[in-house]
Amino acid sequence: MRLGMALIARPPADQQRGSGLQWVTRFGMMVEKLGFAGVWVTDSMGRGRHTLDPAVTLSALHAGTSHIELGTGVLQVPLRRPGELAHRIQSLNVLLAGRLRLGVGAGSTRADFEFAGADYDTRFATFRESLEVMRALWRGERVNGASLLAWPGTEGGPPVFLGAWRSARTIERAAREFDGWIASGLHSTWEDLETGMKTFRAHGGKRAILTNIHTDLGGGPPSHAGTISLQCTPAEARERLQRLEAIGFDDVMLICHDRSERHLASVRALVA
């Protein structure tokens, strides 16, 4: 099982004006140096806190790394217009030179939709329609009389993973129509993960990713919400990771609010 970082792009306590690029690229460099498998960025925009656009953040992470995976976990597709989003993702796919992994979902937070001027109540239908448009454009097909010429090496678009919490139908779709399934540690119980994995593997699912695992090895009481977390002692964290591996997850993406090299090194040591 591989360990990666789930990056919530919020400024560090010592953030100085004009230093945003430096801390993002330094974080990527450190994660790669310590042997993590990748960095997957979150997507939010209307919740009254600091955020960065995931595509911009991935570009900065690419500047500080050379080989680890860079992904979205997950991109809220209905917040954007599909043609423009298809072009933006194709651009990322070019710049990241094959390292892009696109996690997608319909979204779950009304505030983000109100901020973007998108319809929250029709998000699932919009998600399906938008993704169909994006995939058609990546295949070189004409949509609404226009087409998106693929850059060499980007034909068909990047690997796409579907985010789902506990819906058996959506998890089955992740297995049949996508490159994998992204589950959430914030919104899933252990039972949800076990049941979801059985569904995913039964329908031929290949790669299963669990993201947004709040991690703090200090052993104190949990400081952030999350049903599945590593806010515990190192020994307990190893046991929980072993349980996730036994369930069948290929990757686990951790949120570390302490981004110091010392703490990240201790986290990386949890899995050989």
ABEGO torsion letter per residue (X at the ends): XBBBBBBBBBBBAABBBGAAAAAAAAAAAAAAAAGBAEBBBBBBAAAGBBBBBAAAAAAAAAAABAABBBBBOBBBAAABBAAAAAAAAAAAAAAAGGABBBBBBAEABAAAAAAAGBBAAAAAAAAAAAAAAAAAAAAGBBBGGBBBBBBBGABGEBBBBBBBAABAAAAAAAAAABAEBBBBAAABBAAAAAAAAAAAAAAGBABBBBBGBBBBAAGBBBABBEABBABBBAAAAAAAAAAAAAAGBABBBBBBABABAAAAAAAAAABX
